[in-house]
Amino acid sequence: MINYLAVLVCAVAALVIGSIWYGPLFGKAWMKIMAVENMSAEEKTKMKSKMWLYYFIQFVLSFITAGVLAYHIAVWSLPTSTVMIAVCTWFGFIMTTEAGAALWSGKPSRVAWKMFLISVSGQLVTFIVYGLILGRMM
């Protein structure tokens, strides 16, 4: 059985983790990788005007991710920890997808893999938190 309140808490936690990860921790490095400093003032203003929409869409995506992970945990119902299931899911799907995206990004190798490390490590933290929340609330 899926606890949708737990899934909602996971989605909120993902937004908090993401704002810290791509803010004070790695925000400057990420903006450099994404070439934000090369954007015109008009492009930056346009991007900022859509920020709440982006946050809403990211929240929905995080809710879906946490819901699917909750489903996996409920279906597997093995004597395995929810954090282990979350980390295995991250490793099998998130890490491999992010690695492929970095590989084919067309960015210089050093930049692509820096982008990969920032993104995939943030996702790992998020999935560990998902596993902890779902393990406590399901």
DSSP file with accessible surface (Angstrom, degrees, kcal/mol):
  #  RESIDUE AA STRUCTURE BP1 BP2  ACC     N-H-->O    O-->H-N    N-H-->O    O-->H-N    TCO  KAPPA ALPHA  PHI   PSI    X-CA   Y-CA   Z-CA
    1    1 A M              0   0  200      0, 0.0     2,-0.5     0, 0.0     0, 0.0   0.000 360.0 360.0 360.0 133.4    0.0    0.0    0.0
    2    2 A I        -     0   0   33    136,-0.1     2,-0.9    71,-0.0     3,-0.1  -0.763 360.0-145.5 -92.2 131.2    1.3    3.4   -0.9
    3    3 A N     >  -     0   0   52     -2,-0.5     4,-1.7     1,-0.2     3,-0.3  -0.843  11.4-167.9 -93.3 103.7    1.2    6.2    1.6
    4    4 A Y  H  > S+     0   0  141     -2,-0.9     4,-2.5     1,-0.2    -1,-0.2   0.762  85.4  60.8 -70.3 -23.2    0.5    9.3   -0.5
    5    5 A L  H  > S+     0   0  105      2,-0.2     4,-2.7     1,-0.2    -1,-0.2   0.922 105.3  49.1 -65.0 -40.9    1.3   11.6    2.4
    6    6 A A  H  > S+     0   0    0     -3,-0.3     4,-2.4     2,-0.2    -2,-0.2   0.904 110.2  50.7 -62.6 -40.2    4.8   10.1    2.5
    7    7 A V  H  X S+     0   0    0     -4,-1.7     4,-2.3     2,-0.2    -2,-0.2   0.920 110.2  49.7 -64.0 -41.5    5.1   10.6   -1.3
    8    8 A L  H  X S+     0   0   76     -4,-2.5     4,-2.3     2,-0.2    -2,-0.2   0.928 109.8  50.4 -62.7 -43.4    4.0   14.3   -0.8
    9    9 A V  H  X S+     0   0   56     -4,-2.7     4,-2.7     1,-0.2    -1,-0.2   0.909 109.6  52.1 -61.3 -40.4    6.6   14.7    1.9
   10   10 A C  H  X S+     0   0    0     -4,-2.4     4,-2.5     2,-0.2    -1,-0.2   0.914 107.8  51.2 -61.1 -43.4    9.2   13.2   -0.4
   11   11 A A  H  X S+     0   0    0     -4,-2.3     4,-1.6     2,-0.2    -2,-0.2   0.912 112.0  46.4 -63.4 -41.2    8.3   15.7   -3.2
   12   12 A V  H  X S+     0   0   75     -4,-2.3     4,-2.1     1,-0.2    -2,-0.2   0.930 111.4  52.2 -65.4 -43.2    8.6   18.6   -0.8
   13   13 A A  H  X S+     0   0   20     -4,-2.7     4,-3.1     1,-0.2     5,-0.2   0.890 105.3  56.0 -60.0 -38.3   12.0   17.2    0.5
   14   14 A A  H  X S+     0   0    9     -4,-2.5     4,-2.8     1,-0.2    -1,-0.2   0.900 107.1  49.0 -62.1 -40.1   13.2   17.0   -3.1
   15   15 A L  H  X S+     0   0   47     -4,-1.6     4,-2.4     2,-0.2    -1,-0.2   0.910 112.5  47.9 -66.0 -40.1   12.5   20.7   -3.6
   16   16 A V  H  X S+     0   0   76     -4,-2.1     4,-1.9     2,-0.2     5,-0.2   0.949 114.2  45.8 -64.8 -48.0   14.3   21.6   -0.4
   17   17 A I  H  X S+     0   0   24     -4,-3.1     4,-3.4     1,-0.2     5,-0.2   0.937 113.5  50.1 -60.4 -45.9   17.3   19.4   -1.3
   18   18 A G  H  X S+     0   0   22     -4,-2.8     4,-3.0    -5,-0.2    -1,-0.2   0.902 108.5  51.5 -61.3 -39.9   17.4   20.8   -4.9
   19   19 A S  H  < S+     0   0   60     -4,-2.4    -1,-0.2     1,-0.2    -2,-0.2   0.869 116.3  41.1 -68.5 -32.3   17.3   24.4   -3.7
   20   20 A I  H ><>S+     0   0   81     -4,-1.9     5,-2.1     3,-0.2     3,-0.7   0.919 117.1  48.2 -76.1 -43.9   20.2   23.8   -1.4
   21   21 A W  I 3<>S+     0   0   33     -4,-3.4     5,-1.9     1,-0.2    -2,-0.2   0.921 121.6  33.7 -62.8 -48.0   22.2   21.6   -3.8
   22   22 A Y  I 3<5S+     0   0   70     -4,-3.0    -1,-0.2    -5,-0.2    -2,-0.2   0.279 124.8  48.0 -94.8  10.6   21.8   24.0   -6.8
   23   23 A G  I <>5S-     0   0   33     -3,-0.7     4,-2.0    -5,-0.1     5,-0.4   0.444 125.4  -1.3-109.5-105.2   22.0   27.1   -4.5
   24   24 A P  I  45S+     0   0  118      0, 0.0    -3,-0.1     0, 0.0     4,-0.1   0.818 132.9  47.4 -64.8 -30.6   24.6   27.5   -1.9
   25   25 A L  I  4<S-     0   0   98     -5,-2.1    -4,-0.2     1,-0.1    -3,-0.2   0.975 137.5  -8.7 -76.9 -55.7   26.4   24.2   -2.4
   26   26 A F  T  ><S+     0   0   73     -5,-1.9     4,-2.6    -6,-0.4     5,-0.2   0.205  95.0 113.9-130.1  15.1   26.9   23.9   -6.2
   27   27 A G  H  X S+     0   0    6     -4,-2.0     4,-2.7    -7,-0.3     5,-0.2   0.908  80.3  46.4 -58.9 -46.4   24.9   26.8   -7.6
   28   28 A K  H  > S+     0   0  191     -5,-0.4     4,-2.0     1,-0.2    -1,-0.2   0.927 114.9  46.6 -65.1 -43.8   27.8   28.8   -9.0
   29   29 A A  H  > S+     0   0   24      2,-0.2     4,-2.4     1,-0.2    -1,-0.2   0.918 113.6  49.4 -64.2 -41.1   29.5   25.7  -10.6
   30   30 A W  H  X S+     0   0   59     -4,-2.6     4,-2.5     1,-0.2    -2,-0.2   0.915 109.8  50.6 -65.6 -42.6   26.1   24.7  -12.1
   31   31 A M  H  <>S+     0   0  103     -4,-2.7     5,-2.5    -5,-0.2     6,-0.4   0.884 110.4  50.4 -63.4 -36.4   25.5   28.1  -13.5
   32   32 A K  H ><5S+     0   0  148     -4,-2.0     3,-1.2    -5,-0.2    -2,-0.2   0.935 110.9  48.2 -66.0 -44.8   28.9   28.1  -15.1
   33   33 A I  H 3<5S+     0   0   15     -4,-2.4    -2,-0.2     1,-0.3    -1,-0.2   0.903 113.1  47.9 -60.0 -41.3   28.3   24.7  -16.6
   34   34 A M  T 3<5S-     0   0   89     -4,-2.5    -1,-0.3    -5,-0.2    -2,-0.2   0.435 111.2-125.3 -83.1   2.9   24.9   25.8  -18.0
   35   35 A A  T X 5 +     0   0   34     -3,-1.2     3,-1.1    -4,-0.3     4,-0.3   0.825  55.7 152.8  58.6  38.2   26.6   29.0  -19.3
   36   36 A V  G > < +     0   0   25     -5,-2.5     3,-1.9     1,-0.3    -4,-0.1   0.869  66.7  63.7 -64.9 -33.1   24.1   31.3  -17.5
   37   37 A E  G 3  S+     0   0  100     -6,-0.4    -1,-0.3     1,-0.3    -5,-0.1   0.729  98.1  57.0 -65.9 -18.0   26.8   34.1  -17.4
   38   38 A N  G <  S+     0   0  127     -3,-1.1    -1,-0.3    -6,-0.1    -2,-0.2   0.517  86.0 103.9 -88.5  -4.6   26.6   34.1  -21.3
   39   39 A M  S <  S-     0   0   49     -3,-1.9     2,-0.1    -4,-0.3    -4,-0.0  -0.490  75.4-116.3 -77.7 147.5   22.9   34.9  -21.3
   40   40 A S     >  -     0   0   54     -2,-0.2     4,-2.4     1,-0.1     5,-0.2  -0.332  28.3-107.3 -73.7 164.0   21.7   38.3  -22.0
   41   41 A A  H  > S+     0   0   78      1,-0.2     4,-2.4     2,-0.2     5,-0.2   0.890 122.7  53.4 -60.1 -36.5   19.8   40.3  -19.4
   42   42 A E  H  > S+     0   0  161      2,-0.2     4,-2.5     1,-0.2    -1,-0.2   0.915 108.2  48.7 -65.3 -42.8   16.6   39.8  -21.4
   43   43 A E  H  > S+     0   0   98      2,-0.2     4,-2.4     1,-0.2    -2,-0.2   0.905 111.9  49.3 -64.3 -40.7   17.1   36.0  -21.5
   44   44 A K  H  X S+     0   0   71     -4,-2.4     4,-2.7     2,-0.2    -2,-0.2   0.915 111.4  49.2 -64.9 -42.0   17.8   35.9  -17.7
   45   45 A T  H  X S+     0   0   95     -4,-2.4     4,-2.1     2,-0.2    -2,-0.2   0.920 111.4  49.4 -62.7 -43.2   14.6   38.0  -17.0
   46   46 A K  H  X S+     0   0  132     -4,-2.5     4,-0.8     2,-0.2    -2,-0.2   0.915 112.2  48.3 -62.0 -42.9   12.6   35.6  -19.2
   47   47 A M  H >< S+     0   0   60     -4,-2.4     3,-0.9     1,-0.2     4,-0.2   0.928 111.3  49.9 -63.8 -44.6   14.0   32.6  -17.4
   48   48 A K  H >< S+     0   0  146     -4,-2.7     3,-1.4     1,-0.2     4,-0.4   0.848 103.1  60.6 -64.4 -33.2   13.3   34.1  -14.0
   49   49 A S  H 3< S+     0   0   88     -4,-2.1    -1,-0.2     1,-0.3     3,-0.2   0.757 108.4  44.4 -67.1 -21.7    9.7   34.9  -15.0
   50   50 A K  T <X S+     0   0   83     -3,-0.9     4,-2.3    -4,-0.8    -1,-0.3   0.343  82.7 105.1-100.5   5.6    9.0   31.2  -15.6
   51   51 A M  H <> S+     0   0   58     -3,-1.4     4,-2.6     1,-0.2     5,-0.2   0.885  77.9  50.4 -59.2 -43.0   10.8   30.1  -12.4
   52   52 A W  H  > S+     0   0  211     -4,-0.4     4,-2.4     1,-0.2    -1,-0.2   0.890 110.2  51.1 -65.1 -35.7    7.6   29.3  -10.4
   53   53 A L  H  > S+     0   0   96     -3,-0.2     4,-2.7     2,-0.2    -1,-0.2   0.930 110.2  49.6 -63.8 -42.9    6.3   27.2  -13.3
   54   54 A Y  H  X S+     0   0  107     -4,-2.3     4,-2.7     1,-0.2    -2,-0.2   0.904 110.6  49.8 -61.8 -43.4    9.6   25.3  -13.4
   55   55 A Y  H  X S+     0   0  105     -4,-2.6     4,-2.4     2,-0.2    -1,-0.2   0.907 111.2  49.5 -62.2 -41.5    9.3   24.7   -9.6
   56   56 A F  H  X S+     0   0  128     -4,-2.4     4,-2.4     2,-0.2    -2,-0.2   0.945 112.4  46.6 -62.8 -47.0    5.8   23.5  -10.0
   57   57 A I  H  X S+     0   0   77     -4,-2.7     4,-2.7     1,-0.2    -2,-0.2   0.921 112.4  50.7 -62.2 -41.9    6.7   21.1  -12.8
   58   58 A Q  H  X S+     0   0   90     -4,-2.7     4,-2.8    -5,-0.2    -1,-0.2   0.896 108.3  53.0 -63.8 -38.2    9.7   19.9  -10.8
   59   59 A F  H  X S+     0   0   48     -4,-2.4     4,-2.5     2,-0.2    -2,-0.2   0.941 110.0  47.4 -61.0 -45.4    7.4   19.3   -7.8
   60   60 A V  H  X S+     0   0   56     -4,-2.4     4,-2.4     1,-0.2    -2,-0.2   0.930 112.8  49.1 -61.8 -44.3    5.1   17.2  -10.0
   61   61 A L  H  X S+     0   0   83     -4,-2.7     4,-2.6     1,-0.2    -1,-0.2   0.910 111.5  49.0 -62.4 -41.7    8.1   15.2  -11.4
   62   62 A S  H  X S+     0   0    6     -4,-2.8     4,-2.8     2,-0.2     5,-0.2   0.887 109.3  52.8 -65.2 -37.7    9.4   14.6   -7.9
   63   63 A F  H  X S+     0   0   69     -4,-2.5     4,-2.5     2,-0.2    -2,-0.2   0.927 110.5  47.6 -62.2 -43.8    6.0   13.4   -6.7
   64   64 A I  H  X S+     0   0   93     -4,-2.4     4,-2.7     2,-0.2     5,-0.2   0.941 112.6  48.9 -62.2 -46.8    5.9   11.0   -9.6
   65   65 A T  H  X S+     0   0   51     -4,-2.6     4,-2.5     1,-0.2    -2,-0.2   0.939 113.7  45.5 -59.6 -48.2    9.4    9.7   -8.9
   66   66 A A  H  X S+     0   0    0     -4,-2.8     4,-2.7     1,-0.2    -1,-0.2   0.886 112.3  52.7 -64.6 -36.8    8.7    9.3   -5.2
   67   67 A G  H  X S+     0   0   14     -4,-2.5     4,-2.3    -5,-0.2    -2,-0.2   0.912 109.9  47.0 -64.7 -42.7    5.4    7.6   -6.0
   68   68 A V  H  X S+     0   0   73     -4,-2.7     4,-2.6     2,-0.2    -2,-0.2   0.917 112.7  49.7 -66.6 -40.2    7.1    5.1   -8.3
   69   69 A L  H  X S+     0   0    3     -4,-2.5     4,-2.6    -5,-0.2    -2,-0.2   0.927 109.8  51.3 -64.1 -41.0    9.7    4.4   -5.7
   70   70 A A  H  X S+     0   0    0     -4,-2.7     4,-2.7     1,-0.2    -2,-0.2   0.906 109.4  51.1 -60.4 -40.5    7.0    3.9   -3.1
   71   71 A Y  H  X S+     0   0  128     -4,-2.3     4,-3.0     2,-0.2     5,-0.3   0.936 109.5  49.8 -61.9 -45.9    5.3    1.4   -5.5
   72   72 A H  H  X S+     0   0   48     -4,-2.6     4,-3.0     1,-0.2     5,-0.3   0.922 112.0  48.1 -58.5 -44.6    8.6   -0.5   -5.9
   73   73 A I  H  X S+     0   0   15     -4,-2.6     4,-2.1     1,-0.2    -1,-0.2   0.930 113.8  46.8 -63.2 -43.9    9.1   -0.7   -2.2
   74   74 A A  H  < S+     0   0   30     -4,-2.7    -2,-0.2    -5,-0.2    -1,-0.2   0.907 116.9  43.4 -65.3 -40.8    5.5   -1.9   -1.7
   75   75 A V  H  < S+     0   0   79     -4,-3.0    -2,-0.2     1,-0.2    -1,-0.2   0.911 115.1  47.1 -73.3 -43.3    5.7   -4.5   -4.5
   76   76 A W  H  < S+     0   0  105     -4,-3.0    -2,-0.2    -5,-0.3    -1,-0.2   0.903  73.6 170.2 -64.5 -42.2    9.2   -5.8   -3.6
   77   77 A S     <  +     0   0   96     -4,-2.1    -3,-0.1    -5,-0.3    -4,-0.1   0.774  22.3 151.0  28.9  47.8    8.3   -6.0    0.1
   78   78 A L        -     0   0  100     -5,-0.2     2,-1.2     2,-0.1    -1,-0.1  -0.564  67.0 -98.6 -92.1 166.5   11.5   -7.9    0.8
   79   79 A P  S    S+     0   0  140      0, 0.0     2,-0.3     0, 0.0    -2,-0.1  -0.036  89.6 117.8 -77.0  38.3   13.3   -7.8    4.1
   80   80 A T  S    S-     0   0   63     -2,-1.2    -2,-0.1     1,-0.1    -3,-0.0  -0.826  73.6-102.5-103.8 147.3   15.5   -5.2    2.5
   81   81 A S     >  -     0   0   67     -2,-0.3     4,-2.1     1,-0.1     5,-0.2  -0.316  21.1-126.5 -69.0 150.2   15.8   -1.6    3.8
   82   82 A T  H  > S+     0   0   31      1,-0.2     4,-2.4     2,-0.2    50,-0.1   0.840 112.1  56.2 -65.4 -30.6   13.9    1.1    1.9
   83   83 A V  H  > S+     0   0   38     48,-0.2     4,-2.9     2,-0.2     5,-0.2   0.919 106.1  50.3 -67.5 -40.0   17.2    3.1    1.7
   84   84 A M  H  > S+     0   0   97      2,-0.2     4,-2.7     1,-0.2     5,-0.2   0.920 111.2  48.2 -64.0 -42.8   18.8    0.1   -0.1
   85   85 A I  H  X S+     0   0    4     -4,-2.1     4,-2.5     2,-0.2    -1,-0.2   0.929 112.7  49.5 -62.1 -42.3   16.0   -0.2   -2.5
   86   86 A A  H  X S+     0   0    0     -4,-2.4     4,-2.8     2,-0.2    -2,-0.2   0.928 112.4  46.7 -63.2 -44.2   16.2    3.6   -3.1
   87   87 A V  H  X S+     0   0   44     -4,-2.9     4,-3.1     2,-0.2    -2,-0.2   0.916 112.9  49.2 -66.7 -41.0   20.0    3.5   -3.7
   88   88 A C  H  X S+     0   0   65     -4,-2.7     4,-2.7    -5,-0.2    -1,-0.2   0.911 112.1  48.6 -64.1 -40.1   19.7    0.5   -6.0
   89   89 A T  H  X>S+     0   0   14     -4,-2.5     4,-2.1    -5,-0.2     5,-0.8   0.935 112.5  48.7 -64.4 -44.4   16.9    2.3   -8.0
   90   90 A W  I  X>S+     0   0   29     -4,-2.8     5,-2.9     3,-0.2     4,-0.5   0.944 113.9  46.9 -57.3 -48.3   19.1    5.4   -8.2
   91   91 A F  I  <>S+     0   0  120     -4,-3.1     5,-0.7     1,-0.2    -2,-0.2   0.916 116.0  43.2 -63.3 -44.3   22.1    3.3   -9.4
   92   92 A G  I  <5S+     0   0   37     -4,-2.7    -1,-0.2    -5,-0.2    -2,-0.2   0.782 133.6  11.6 -75.7 -26.8   20.2    1.4  -12.0
   93   93 A F  I  X5S+     0   0  126     -4,-2.1     4,-1.7    -5,-0.2    -3,-0.2   0.782 128.3  39.0-118.8 -52.1   18.1    4.2  -13.4
   94   94 A I  I  X<S+     0   0   39     -5,-0.8     4,-2.9    -4,-0.5     5,-0.3   0.968 117.9  44.0 -71.3 -54.5   19.2    7.7  -12.4
   95   95 A M  I  ><S+     0   0   37     -5,-2.9     4,-2.4     1,-0.2     5,-0.2   0.928 116.9  46.6 -59.8 -44.1   23.0    7.3  -12.4
   96   96 A T  H  ><S+     0   0   68     -5,-0.7     4,-2.1    -6,-0.4    -1,-0.2   0.900 113.9  47.7 -67.8 -38.4   23.1    5.4  -15.7
   97   97 A T  H  X S+     0   0   97     -4,-1.7     4,-2.3     2,-0.2    -2,-0.2   0.925 113.3  47.7 -66.8 -44.3   20.7    7.9  -17.4
   98   98 A E  H  X S+     0   0   55     -4,-2.9     4,-2.4     2,-0.2    -2,-0.2   0.879 110.3  52.8 -64.0 -38.7   22.7   10.9  -16.1
   99   99 A A  H  X S+     0   0   22     -4,-2.4     4,-2.8    -5,-0.3    -1,-0.2   0.927 110.0  48.0 -63.5 -43.4   26.0    9.3  -17.2
  100  100 A G  H  X S+     0   0   28     -4,-2.1     4,-2.3     2,-0.2    -2,-0.2   0.907 110.5  51.7 -63.0 -40.1   24.6    8.8  -20.7
  101  101 A A  H  < S+     0   0   53     -4,-2.3     4,-0.4     2,-0.2    -2,-0.2   0.914 112.5  45.7 -63.0 -41.1   23.4   12.4  -20.8
  102  102 A A  H >< S+     0   0    2     -4,-2.4     3,-1.0     1,-0.2     4,-0.3   0.927 111.2  53.2 -66.5 -42.1   26.8   13.6  -19.8
  103  103 A L  H 3< S+     0   0  107     -4,-2.8     3,-0.4     1,-0.3    -2,-0.2   0.902 119.1  33.5 -59.1 -41.9   28.5   11.3  -22.3
  104  104 A W  T 3< S+     0   0  214     -4,-2.3    -1,-0.3     1,-0.2    -2,-0.2   0.272  87.6 104.0-100.8  12.7   26.4   12.6  -25.2
  105  105 A S  S <  S-     0   0   44     -3,-1.0    -1,-0.2    -4,-0.4    -2,-0.1   0.720  79.9-132.2 -70.0 -21.5   26.0   16.2  -24.0
  106  106 A G        +     0   0   77     -3,-0.4    -1,-0.1     1,-0.3     3,-0.1   0.452  65.5 127.5  81.7  -1.3   28.5   17.6  -26.5
  107  107 A K  S    S-     0   0   76     -5,-0.3    -1,-0.3     1,-0.1    -2,-0.1  -0.494  76.4 -80.4 -82.6 157.1   30.2   19.5  -23.8
  108  108 A P     >  -     0   0   92      0, 0.0     4,-3.0     0, 0.0     3,-0.4  -0.286  48.4-110.7 -54.7 144.9   33.9   19.2  -23.2
  109  109 A S  H  > S+     0   0   83      1,-0.3     4,-2.5     2,-0.2     5,-0.3   0.869 116.1  50.1 -49.9 -47.4   34.6   16.1  -21.2
  110  110 A R  H  > S+     0   0  222      1,-0.2     4,-1.6     2,-0.2    -1,-0.3   0.913 114.8  44.1 -62.2 -41.3   35.7   17.8  -18.0
  111  111 A V  H  > S+     0   0   50     -3,-0.4     4,-2.7     2,-0.2    -2,-0.2   0.930 112.8  52.2 -68.7 -43.9   32.6   20.0  -18.0
  112  112 A A  H  X S+     0   0    2     -4,-3.0     4,-2.3     1,-0.2    -2,-0.2   0.915 112.7  43.6 -61.3 -43.6   30.2   17.1  -18.9
  113  113 A W  H  X S+     0   0   91     -4,-2.5     4,-2.7    -5,-0.2    -1,-0.2   0.822 111.2  53.9 -77.5 -26.6   31.5   15.0  -16.1
  114  114 A K  H  X S+     0   0  105     -4,-1.6     4,-2.4    -5,-0.3     5,-0.2   0.938 110.3  48.3 -66.6 -43.1   31.5   17.9  -13.6
  115  115 A M  H  X S+     0   0   27     -4,-2.7     4,-2.5     1,-0.2     5,-0.3   0.926 112.0  50.4 -58.9 -45.7   27.8   18.4  -14.6
  116  116 A F  H  X S+     0   0   26     -4,-2.3     4,-3.2    -5,-0.2     5,-0.4   0.937 110.2  48.4 -58.1 -49.8   27.3   14.6  -14.1
  117  117 A L  H  X S+     0   0  107     -4,-2.7     4,-1.8     1,-0.2     5,-0.3   0.906 113.3  46.6 -63.0 -42.3   28.9   14.5  -10.6
  118  118 A I  H  X S+     0   0    9     -4,-2.4     4,-1.7     2,-0.2    -1,-0.2   0.957 119.1  40.7 -63.5 -48.8   26.9   17.5   -9.4
  119  119 A S  H  X S+     0   0    8     -4,-2.5     4,-2.2    -5,-0.2    -2,-0.2   0.949 116.9  45.5 -67.1 -49.3   23.6   16.2  -10.7
  120  120 A V  H  X S+     0   0    9     -4,-3.2     4,-2.1    -5,-0.3    -1,-0.2   0.871 112.3  51.0 -70.1 -33.4   24.0   12.6   -9.9
  121  121 A S  H  X S+     0   0   41     -4,-1.8     4,-2.3    -5,-0.4    -1,-0.2   0.897 109.5  51.0 -71.7 -36.1   25.2   13.2   -6.3
  122  122 A G  H  X S+     0   0    3     -4,-1.7     4,-2.3    -5,-0.3    -2,-0.2   0.911 110.9  49.1 -63.1 -39.9   22.3   15.5   -5.7
  123  123 A Q  H  X S+     0   0   52     -4,-2.2     4,-2.8     2,-0.2    -2,-0.2   0.872 107.8  54.7 -66.9 -36.0   19.9   12.8   -6.9
  124  124 A L  H  X S+     0   0   49     -4,-2.1     4,-2.5     2,-0.2    -2,-0.2   0.948 108.8  47.4 -62.7 -46.5   21.6   10.2   -4.7
  125  125 A V  H  X S+     0   0   55     -4,-2.3     4,-2.5     1,-0.2    -2,-0.2   0.932 112.7  50.5 -58.7 -44.6   21.0   12.4   -1.6
  126  126 A T  H  X S+     0   0    8     -4,-2.3     4,-2.8     1,-0.2    -2,-0.2   0.929 110.7  48.1 -60.6 -44.3   17.4   12.9   -2.7
  127  127 A F  H  X S+     0   0    4     -4,-2.8     4,-2.6     2,-0.2    -1,-0.2   0.875 109.5  52.4 -68.0 -35.4   16.9    9.1   -3.2
  128  128 A I  H  X S+     0   0   60     -4,-2.5     4,-2.4     2,-0.2    -1,-0.2   0.943 111.4  47.2 -63.4 -43.6   18.4    8.4    0.2
  129  129 A V  H  X S+     0   0   40     -4,-2.5     4,-2.9     1,-0.2     5,-0.2   0.921 110.4  52.8 -63.8 -41.8   16.0   10.9    1.8
  130  130 A Y  H  X S+     0   0    4     -4,-2.8     4,-3.1     1,-0.2     5,-0.3   0.938 109.6  49.1 -54.8 -49.0   13.2    9.3   -0.1
  131  131 A G  H  X S+     0   0    0     -4,-2.6     4,-2.2     1,-0.2   -48,-0.2   0.906 112.3  47.9 -60.3 -39.9   14.1    5.9    1.2
  132  132 A L  H  X S+     0   0   80     -4,-2.4     4,-1.6     2,-0.2    -2,-0.2   0.933 115.3  44.3 -66.3 -47.3   14.3    7.2    4.8
  133  133 A I  H  X S+     0   0   30     -4,-2.9     4,-2.3     2,-0.2     3,-0.2   0.951 116.6  45.1 -63.2 -50.1   10.9    9.0    4.5
  134  134 A L  H  X S+     0   0    0     -4,-3.1     4,-1.9    -5,-0.2    -1,-0.2   0.882 111.0  54.5 -63.7 -36.7    9.2    6.1    2.8
  135  135 A G  H  < S+     0   0   31     -4,-2.2    -1,-0.2    -5,-0.3    -2,-0.2   0.854 114.4  40.5 -65.0 -33.0   10.7    3.6    5.3
  136  136 A R  H  < S+     0   0  204     -4,-1.6    -2,-0.2    -3,-0.2    -1,-0.2   0.802 123.2  37.4 -82.5 -31.9    9.3    5.6    8.2
  137  137 A M  H  <        0   0   61     -4,-2.3    -2,-0.2    -5,-0.2  -131,-0.2   0.559 360.0 360.0-104.0  -9.2    5.9    6.5    6.8
  138  138 A M     <        0   0   81     -4,-1.9  -136,-0.1    -5,-0.2   -68,-0.0  -0.596 360.0 360.0 -95.2 360.0    4.9    3.4    4.8
